């Protein structure tokens, strides 16, 4: 292997390692985003259910009036 090929090989390895680091970072941020999205929707749905249970007696009173 001549010096030029060795240099190209070293650059190729360095680029592959850099790409690997970038891809791992992207994957980590996607996992965090997915987790935060799940927490967001659980909070929204939980708030809606909690609000329904909070106003349920008033809704039942209005139903009983009619």
C-alpha positions in Angstrom: 0.0 0.0 0.0 1.5 3.3 -1.0 1.5 6.4 1.2 -1.3 8.0 -0.8 -3.6 5.0 -0.3 -2.7 5.0 3.4 -3.7 8.6 3.8 -7.0 8.1 1.9 -7.7 5.1 4.2 -7.0 7.1 7.3 -9.2 9.9 6.1 -11.9 7.4 5.3 -11.7 5.9 8.8 -11.8 9.4 10.3 -14.9 10.3 8.3 -16.6 7.0 9.2 -16.0 7.6 12.9 -17.3 11.2 12.6 -20.4 10.0 10.8 -20.9 7.4 13.5 -20.8 10.0 16.2 -23.2 12.3 14.3 -25.6 9.4 13.7 -25.5 8.4 17.4 -26.2 11.9 18.4 -29.2 12.1 16.0 -30.5 8.8 17.3 -30.2 10.0 20.9 -32.1 13.2 20.2 -34.8 11.2 18.4 -35.3 9.0 21.4 -35.5 11.9 23.7 -38.0 13.6 21.4 -40.1 10.5 21.3 -40.0 10.2 25.1 -41.0 13.8 25.6 -43.8 13.5 23.0 -45.2 10.5 24.9 -45.0 12.5 28.2 -46.7 15.4 26.5 -49.7 13.3 25.2 -50.0 11.5 28.6 -50.2 14.9 30.3 -52.8 16.2 27.8 -55.0 13.1 28.0 -54.6 12.9 31.7 -55.6 16.5 32.1 -58.7 15.9 30.0 -59.7 12.9 32.0 -59.0 14.7 35.3 -61.1 17.7 34.1 -64.0 15.4 33.2 -63.9 13.8 36.7 -63.8 17.3 38.2 -66.9 18.5 36.4 -68.7 15.2 36.3 -71.0 16.0 39.3 -72.1 19.2 37.6 -72.8 17.4 34.4 -74.9 14.8 36.2 -76.8 17.6 38.0 -77.6 19.2 34.6 -78.7 15.8 33.2 -80.9 15.2 36.2 -82.7 18.5 35.7 -83.7 17.5 32.2 
